Amino acid sequence: LYVLQQGEKFTETEVTGLFFGVTKLFQTTNNRLRRMVYLVIKELEAPQEVVFICMSCLIKDMNGKVDCARANAIRVMSHVLDPAMAAQIDRYLKIAIVDKHPFVASAALTCGMHLLSGTPDVVKRWINEIQDTINSKHAMVQFHALALLYELKKTD
């Protein structure tokens, strides 16, 4: 991560090797290491043909019991998701939008903002869930819901 942040560019072979090495760390139970895995996957910008390998782990984490892991998996998913796969995880993201934990709901709403440019038709199907979260008691969730709703409606 440090090298990436310093502006160093990796070759495709280096990115692929690093990506496969990092995805092996999905087996760890250490929460701090798991969060580092999410950051590296998000920042690497690996080619779509290798990203599918971690998709099942991310989907499993999205459905897990640890709220922090769920939110982080959703955030990573928005950066690495192929637009063709967005429809497949639509159900999971709808559930996450109305989640009782504000960190998870906020992550799902920001994921919607990222997906809006690539797959607006998928995000438009979440309109009812987004409107439900506007009434949340958490200001962060309300803000993200209003921002996403604005982005959806501004072209109407």
N, C-alpha and C positions, 0 to 999 in steps of 0.2 A: 504494500500500500504506500509506503514511504516513497519508493522509487516512482510509482505511478504519479503521486502528487507532485513530485519534482519535475514532471514533464517528460520523463523517459518514455519512449515508444518501444513497445515490444513487437517482435515479429509474430506472424500468425502461429508459427511453430512454438514459440515461447509461450504465447497466450494459451494455446491448447494444452501444452504440458503443465503449465501452472494451474489451469482450470481443472484438469483431471486430478492433480495432486490435492487441490483444495477440496474438491468434491468428496474425496476419501474421508475428509474430516467430518462429514455429515454423520458419521457413526459415533462421534463423541457425545458424551453426556454432560460435558463441561459447558455451562451456559455462556461464559465469556468467550471461549473458543468458538462456539456456535455463532455468536454475534460477529466475530471476526470473519468467519466463513461468509456470512451474509454480505458484509462490506466488500470483501474481495470479489465475490461473484458479481455484485452490483457495479463495481468499478472497472472490472476487466474488459467488458464489452467483447465477450467471446462470440465467435460465429454461431449462427443459429443451428448449424448441424451438430454442434457439441453441447449447446445449452439444454437440449431436450433431456440430457442425462440427469440433470439436477431437478427437472420439473417434478418428478414424482416425489422427491424429498421435500421440495417446497410445498407441494399440495398436501403432503402428509403433515408438515408443520402447520399449515393453515388450518387443518382440522384437529390439531392437537389440543391438549389441555392447558399448556403454558401460554398465557396471553401475550407475553413479551415475544416469544418465538412466533406466535401467530401473526402479530403485527409486523415483525421484521420480515417474515416470509412473504407477506403481502406486498410490502414495500419493494423487496427484491424482485418479486414477480412482475411488478409494473415496469421494471427496467429491462428485463430479459425476455419477456413474453413475446412470442411470435403472434402477430395479429390473427393468424389462422387458428391459433389455440385459444384465443380470448373467449370464444363462444363455449369452449369446453369447461372452462372454470367459472363461467358466468354464475352458476348456482352458488358456488362457494363464496364469491364476492358479494352476492346479494345478501347472504346470511351474515357476512362480516359487517356489512354496512349498518345493519340494525342490531349489532352485538351490544350487550350491556356494558362492556368494557370500553371506555372512550378511546383508549390507545388503539384498539383493534378497529373500531368504527372509523376513526380518523385516518388510519392507514388505508382502509378500503376506499374511502372517499378520495384520498390523494392518488391512489392507484387509478381510480376512475378518471381523474384529471389527466394523468399520463396516457391512459388508453384512449382518451377522447380523440386525440389527433389521428390515431391509427385505425381504431374501430369504433366510430361514433354510434353505429347502429346497436352494438352490444350495450354500450353505456346508456343509451336512451331507454333501454328496457328496464333500467333500475329506477326510473323516475318516482315510482311510488315509495320505494325504500328511502330514496334521498329525501323526499318530502317528509317522511316520518322522522328522520333524524334532525330536521330543522327544529323540532320541539324538544330536543335533548336538553338535559339540565347542564351539560358541559359546553362551555363557550367554544372550545377548540373544535368540537364535533359540529356545532352549529355553523361556525365559520366555514369549515371545509364543505359542509352540505350546501350552504348558500353560494359559495364560490363555484362549486360544480354545477349547481342548478342554474346559475347565471350563464356559465359557459354553454350549457345545453340549450338554454332558451334565447340566447342573444341573436341567433340567426332566424328565429321564428317571425 
